Amino acid sequence: MPVGVNYKWTDRGISPTITANTLERCKMRLEDKVAIITGGANGMGAEEARMFAREGATVVVADMRDEDGEAVVTQIAESGGTGVYVHTDVTSESDWQRLVDQTVSQFGKLNILVNNAGISSTAYADPMDIDGWTHIMDVNATGVFLGTRAAIPAMKEAGGGSIVNISSIMGFVGGEGGHPAYHASKGAVRIFTKAIAVKYGPDGIRANSVHPGFMPPMTTATPQRSQRDEHIRLTPLRRTGEVHEVANGVLFLASDEASFITATELVIDGGFISR
Ligand SMILES: NC(=O)c1ccc[n+]([C@@H]2O[C@H](COP(=O)([O-])OP(=O)(O)OC[C@H]3O[C@@H](n4cnc5c(N)ncnc54)[C@H](O)[C@@H]3O)[C@@H](O)[C@H]2O)c1
């Protein structure tokens, strides 16, 4: 009997039933891929890490929240996947080099990079605070540049790769308040992604940006209840998103299913930005 197919007696004779196991075997969308996910200790990055591992990828979770990162890797192992946690500050050039070197030496290659780590702007009430500008741009924009720069040689070595950069709907507009650096950083990620896609397309490297709308708040954000209700009222689907709804989009762009998709923007926002 083939693995994953159960046979049971029915009034019409023997009937094969495909089990969940069979479906899993058919649906390994990242089989043999090695992926780095920054900010993978929490929120959307953690969901992407778990989802990628379920789809067959070896996942390297890169973050500064060591306990949470190790917990994600434990969850991955408990569900039969492969993952490691590597302490990484995305603003550090040397951390990036160590992360990519360790990934390649431990798992043989690097196929996918998800630049997801990011911080919100709510810690900086003054919109013209220079420290706010520098810190937010360092993490959200320079971190994406440094990661991409570190990953490209390894991806070339692997014969190509997929980079998915997490921007935001705030990378298109400037109207939601907070420090302008958040919008600027996410806009930078959006255009940087296109420039990388154009430059490294001939090497088989794809680069796309993902633009989540209103989601469970970032750990660095302090949203007001009334603001949240207003966002829901203005979202055509009348709710906030869930982390798996972003992870599904990231998974698609990372996978070979998106093999001819590069330099594009995937908005996952319940329709908010199109109002
Ligand atoms: N939550 C939202 O509503 C929302 C909406 C649009 C876009 N985004 C973007 O999605 C991404 C993920 O957001 P989230 O909601 O999961 O946030 P989160 O706060 O839950 O997770 C972000 C992760 O990034 C890590 N991180 C922060 N600075 C880092 C650094 N210097 N080096 C390494 N890791 C670092 C944090 O430790 C954390 O684990 C971010 O880039 C964010 O800007 C979030």
PDBQT file of the ligand as one rigid body, heavy atoms in Angstrom, charges set to zero:
ROOT
HETATM    1  N1  LIG A 301       2.808  44.404  12.325  1.00  0.00    +0.000 N 
HETATM    2  C1  LIG A 301       2.419  45.219  11.392  1.00  0.00    +0.000 C 
HETATM    3  O1  LIG A 301       1.313  45.800  11.469  1.00  0.00    +0.000 OA
HETATM    4  C2  LIG A 301       3.276  45.457  10.155  1.00  0.00    +0.000 A 
HETATM    5  C3  LIG A 301       2.676  46.050   9.042  1.00  0.00    +0.000 A 
HETATM    6  C4  LIG A 301       3.459  46.279   7.913  1.00  0.00    +0.000 A 
HETATM    7  C5  LIG A 301       4.787  45.895   7.880  1.00  0.00    +0.000 A 
HETATM    8  N2  LIG A 301       5.330  45.317   8.985  1.00  0.00    +0.000 N 
HETATM    9  C6  LIG A 301       6.736  44.920   8.881  1.00  0.00    +0.000 C 
HETATM   10  O2  LIG A 301       6.822  43.511   8.989  1.00  0.00    +0.000 OA
HETATM   11  C7  LIG A 301       8.048  43.125   9.614  1.00  0.00    +0.000 C 
HETATM   12  C8  LIG A 301       7.755  42.216  10.789  1.00  0.00    +0.000 C 
HETATM   13  O3  LIG A 301       6.899  42.900  11.701  1.00  0.00    +0.000 OA
HETATM   14  P1  LIG A 301       6.212  42.170  12.956  1.00  0.00    +0.000 P 
HETATM   15  O4  LIG A 301       4.865  42.773  13.112  1.00  0.00    +0.000 OA
HETATM   16  O5  LIG A 301       6.335  40.702  12.864  1.00  0.00    +0.000 OA
HETATM   17  O6  LIG A 301       7.148  42.770  14.104  1.00  0.00    +0.000 OA
HETATM   18  P2  LIG A 301       7.680  42.116  15.476  1.00  0.00    +0.000 P 
HETATM   19  O7  LIG A 301       8.085  43.264  16.320  1.00  0.00    +0.000 OA
HETATM   20  O8  LIG A 301       6.693  41.141  15.999  1.00  0.00    +0.000 OA
HETATM   21  O9  LIG A 301       8.952  41.302  14.971  1.00  0.00    +0.000 OA
HETATM   22  C9  LIG A 301      10.087  41.954  14.480  1.00  0.00    +0.000 C 
HETATM   23  C10 LIG A 301      11.304  41.105  14.794  1.00  0.00    +0.000 C 
HETATM   24  O10 LIG A 301      12.462  41.793  14.298  1.00  0.00    +0.000 OA
HETATM   25  C11 LIG A 301      13.478  41.676  15.257  1.00  0.00    +0.000 C 
HETATM   26  N3  LIG A 301      14.456  42.768  15.133  1.00  0.00    +0.000 N 
HETATM   27  C12 LIG A 301      14.268  44.077  15.387  1.00  0.00    +0.000 A 
HETATM   28  N4  LIG A 301      15.430  44.750  15.218  1.00  0.00    +0.000 NA
HETATM   29  C13 LIG A 301      16.360  43.831  14.849  1.00  0.00    +0.000 A 
HETATM   30  C14 LIG A 301      17.749  43.893  14.549  1.00  0.00    +0.000 A 
HETATM   31  N5  LIG A 301      18.426  45.047  14.595  1.00  0.00    +0.000 N 
HETATM   32  N6  LIG A 301      18.394  42.762  14.205  1.00  0.00    +0.000 NA
HETATM   33  C15 LIG A 301      17.725  41.571  14.179  1.00  0.00    +0.000 A 
HETATM   34  N7  LIG A 301      16.407  41.450  14.458  1.00  0.00    +0.000 NA
HETATM   35  C16 LIG A 301      15.747  42.567  14.806  1.00  0.00    +0.000 A 
HETATM   36  C17 LIG A 301      12.751  41.728  16.600  1.00  0.00    +0.000 C 
HETATM   37  O11 LIG A 301      13.545  41.213  17.654  1.00  0.00    +0.000 OA
HETATM   38  C18 LIG A 301      11.516  40.902  16.305  1.00  0.00    +0.000 C 
HETATM   39  O12 LIG A 301      11.700  39.541  16.598  1.00  0.00    +0.000 OA
HETATM   40  C19 LIG A 301       8.746  44.428   9.978  1.00  0.00    +0.000 C 
HETATM   41  O13 LIG A 301       9.698  44.749   9.000  1.00  0.00    +0.000 OA
HETATM   42  C20 LIG A 301       7.619  45.450   9.977  1.00  0.00    +0.000 C 
HETATM   43  O14 LIG A 301       8.094  46.758   9.725  1.00  0.00    +0.000 OA
HETATM   44  C21 LIG A 301       4.613  45.088  10.117  1.00  0.00    +0.000 A 
ENDROOT
TORSDOF 0
